[in-house]
Amino acid sequence: MRQIAIGAAAAVAAIVLLALSGIAFGHAPGDLLSTLISGSIGSSFALHGTIIKSIPLLLTGLSVAIAFRAGVWNIGAEGQFIVGALACFLVGRAGLVAAIIASVVAGAAWALIASALRFWRNAPEVLTTILLNFVGFHLLGYAVNGPLQEARAQYPQTETVNASLSTSGEVVIAVAACIACWFLLYRTKEGLRLRATGFNASAARWAGVRVDAQIARAMAISGGLAGLAGGIELLGVTHRLFERFAAGYGYSGIAVALLAQLHPLATLLSALFFGALTTGAGELQRASNISSTVATSGQAIVILTLIAFGHPDAERSEAEGPPTNFAKRILRRLRGSG
């Protein structure tokens, strides 16, 4: 309950501080707050924009949550997002289903590069995934300026992708992924093993969990979700690739996951909040001449609030103490769920 209260307080603090910051621009906080709300949910057009922004945030938030739950610092959702979209575009002529599957597989394969480097050279994921983001950026830049550039060669972008996806289809896929992640983490033995690995790897190993396999599996699922986000964004929103395609969704997913306390179902609400914040910030820029980067400021405020007032969740507290005690609890749960 306290976790929910802290998350809600972080969201409210972000909104209040953003509204108060309007004083520096000569605007009343109440007016800015009204503009922010009307620009995000005040009309069917604004609500549609919020949903469109929330879908990739939900999937990248799930990507981060799965990896962090396994104790893996996957900061590479941005690169996985891009690679997933590239694969989706290349396979698009084979149909919608094939394009979506290709985005998931490509994102998972890209994330597994970091796992391979960890097992082979003991390279930390927090470093390799960030570096792979830059590789992804340059790969996209090369593609849209070279082999995949539109036939007219006027702009650094591709032709329109052959497949397409409706907004309702995007929503169904994203919500289904959210529920599937929750079910995996909290209703299966595999999810228990994955969470145990993140909470106390030594105890999990003592209980017979193959820790390295769980880490690789978590990275593959995490990368697949980020790749799916890229594929859906291409099929349902932009319909073509260009240099600024990712738009920071991978990094924003970290804030989404943290606000949700790494819980898949709470990630849905967190993504809607940040999606509304982003859409409302665009309206602030149009109506009040305030930079839309206030949405990024909101993300920073949320993260700082969680750092200042957050605390380890109950399940992590249970993992503290002698590894053998936690290992025995893992074994009892695995046997009980069997």
N, C-alpha and C positions, 0 to 999 in steps of 0.2 A: 504494500500500500504506500509505503514511504517513497518507493521508487517512482510510482505514478505521480505522487505529489511533487517530487523533485523535477520530473520531466515537464509537468504542467507549469511549474513555476519558471522553469527555464524558457519555455515558449512565451509565457506572459511577459517575462522580463525583456525578451527580445522585442516584442511588440511595443511595450511601454517606452523603452529606451529609444527605439526608432522614432516613435511619435514625438518624444521630447527633443530629439535631435533636430526636428523641424524648426525649433526656435532659432537655431543658427542661420536658417535660410529665410527667416521672417514669416514663418507660417505658424498658425496655431496648432498645437498638438492634436486637438480634437478634429480639426479639418483634415489633417494628414491621416489620422486613423480612419476617418470616414472614407477618404479617397482610397486608402489601402484595402478596406473591406469591400467597397463597391467595385473596385478594380479586379478583385479576386473571385467574389461570389455574388456580386450585385446584379448580374444579368445572366441569361443563358449563354451568351457569348463569353463572358468572363469565366463562368463556371466551366465551360468547355475548355478554355485555355488552361485553367487550373488542373483539370483532369489530364490534359495532354502533357503538362509539365510534371505531374505527379507520377506518371507511369514509369519513365526511366529512373526517377528518383527511388521509387519503390523497389525496382529490380536491382539497382546498384546498392541500395541500402541492405537488401537481403544478401547480396553478394558479400558485403563487408561483415554483416552479422554472422553468417555461416563461418567465415574464415576466423573472425575474432573469437567465436565460441570454441573453436578448436585450438586456440592459442597461437594462431598464425596471423602475422601482420601483413595482410594483403592490401597494399596501397596502390595496386595496379589496376583497379577497376576501369580507369580512364583508357588505358591501353587495350584492355580486354574488350571494352565497349567498341573501340575503333576497329579492332581486328574482327570482331563479330560482325560489324556492319560491312566490312570489306568482303568477308566470306559470303554474307547474305547477298550482296550485290552480284558477286561472281556466279552464284548458284541460282540467282533469281529467275533466269530463263527456264529452269527446270520445274518451277512452280512454287507456290506459297509455302507449303509444308517443307519442301526440300530446303528452301531458303532459310526458314526458321531453324531447322535442325542444323544447317551449316553454321549459323551464327553461334549456336550453343557449343558445338564441337570445336569451332575455332577459338572461342573464348576460353574453353576449358584447356585446350592444348597450349594456348599462350600462357595461361597461369601455371601449367605444369612445368614450363621452362624454369620458373623460379624454384619449384620443388626439386627439380633435377639438380639445379645448382646448389641447393642446400645439402642434398644427400651426397653429391659428388665432391664439392669443394667447401662445404659448411658455410656457404654464403647466406647471410641473413635475408629473409624475404622483404623486410622493410626497405632494403637497399635495392635488391634486384628487381622488385616489382616497380619501384619508382623509375629505375633506369629503363625498364621495358616500356614504360609509358612514353618516354622520349623516342624510343625505337618505333613505337606505334605511330606517333605523330609524324615522324619523317617518312614512314612507310606510306601513310595516307597522302602526305604531300607529294611524294614521288608518283603515286598512282594517279592522282587527279591532275598532275601536271605532265604526265607521261602516258603510259599505256591505256589508262582508263579515262583520259580526258575526252570531253564531248567532241563530236565530229567537227564542229565549227571552230574549236580551239580558241574561243573568245575569252572564256573564263576558266579558272582552275577548278573544274567540277566535272562530274560524270554526266552521262545521259540519264534519263529517268529509268529507274529500276523496273524490270518487267513485271514483277508481282506487286501487289498492294494489299493493305490490311486496313479495315475500318476501325474507327475509334472503339466501338463496342467489342470488336475482336481483341484489340489491345488490352482493354479492361479485363476481359475474360481470362486472357493468358496471364496477365500480371497478378490478378487475384488468385488464380489457380496455383501459380508459383508460390505465392505467399502462404496459402494453406498447405501446400505440399511441403514447404520448408518447416512449418510448424509441426506437421505430422512426423516428418523425419526426425526432428530434434527431440520431440517430447513424447512420441508414441511408438518408437521403434528401438530395438536393441542397438542398432547401428548409430542412432542419434545419441543414445546414452554413452556409447564408446567414444563418440566424437566429442561430446561435452566433457567427459572424464579426462580426455587427453588435454583439453584446454585448461581444466581446473587444476590438475596435478598429474603431469605426464609420468612422473616416477611411480606414483601409485597405480596409475592406469597400466603401466608396463608390468608392474608386480602382479596385477590382477589378470594378466594374460592378454591385454589389449595390444595389438600391433600398432604402436604409436606412429611410426613412419608411414604406414599405410593409411592411417586415419588423417594424417596431415596432408598427404597427397590427395586423398579423396576429398577433403574439405576444400583444398585449393582448386580441384577440378570442378566441384559444384559451384564454388564462388566465381571462378572464371566463366563457367557456363552461363550463370545468371547475368553477369555483366555483358557477355557477348550477346545474350538474348535481348538485353536492353538496347544494345546498338542495332540489332536486326530489326526490332520493333520500331525504333525511332526512324530508321530508313524506310521501312515498308509503310508505316502509317502516318508519318509527319513530313519528313523532308523529301522523300522519294528520289533523292540523288545524294551523292557524296561530295563534300567540298572540304577545304582545309580546316575550317573551324567547326567541323561537324560535331565533335564531342561536347562542346559547350560547358565543360566542367562537371558533367553529371557524375563521373567516377569519383571525383573528390567530394562533391556534395553528398554522395552516398554515405560517406563517413559520418557526417553530421546527422543524417537521417537515422543511421543505425545507433549512434550514441544516444540520441534523444529517445529512441525506442527501447533503450536499455538492452539492446541486442536481442529483443524478442521479435520473432517474425510477424506475429499478428499486430503488435504495436507499431511495427514498421509501416504498416498501411496508413495509420493515422499520422505518423510522423511525416511520411511522404506527402500526404495531403496538406499538412501544415506548411511544409517548405515549398510545395507547388503553389499554394495560395500566396505565400510570401513573395515568390518570384514573379507571379503574374501581377499581384498588387503593386510591386515595385515598378513594374513597367508602366502602370497607370500613373504612379507618382511622378515618373519622369515626364510623361506627356502633360499632366495637368498642373504640376507644381514645379517643374524644372529641377527636380532633385534626381541625382544619378540613380539608375536602377541597381547600382552596386550596393545599395543599402540592403539588398537581400543577402549578399555575402557577409555584410556586417551582422545581420541577424543570425546567420549560421555561427559566426564567431562568438557572439554573445551566448548562444545556447551552449556551445561546447565549453566556454569558460565557466558558465554557471554550473554545469554538470561536474566539471573538475573541482570547483570550489565546494560544492555541497553534496556531491554524490558519495556513495559508499559501496563497498563490495556487496553483491547480492547474496541472498541467503544460501544459494546453492554453492557459491564460491566459498563462503564462510565454512560450509560443511566440509569443504575439501582441505581446509587448513588443519594442521596437526600432523601426527605421525602418518607417513604414507601407507603403512600397513592397515591402519584403521579405515582410511578412505577406500583402500583397495578391497577390503572385506565388504564394505557397503556396496561397491560396484558389483562384486560377485553376487551378493544377495539380490540386487535389483535385476541383474541379467538372468539369474535363475528364476526369479519371481515372474518376470515378463515372458518367460518361455513356456 
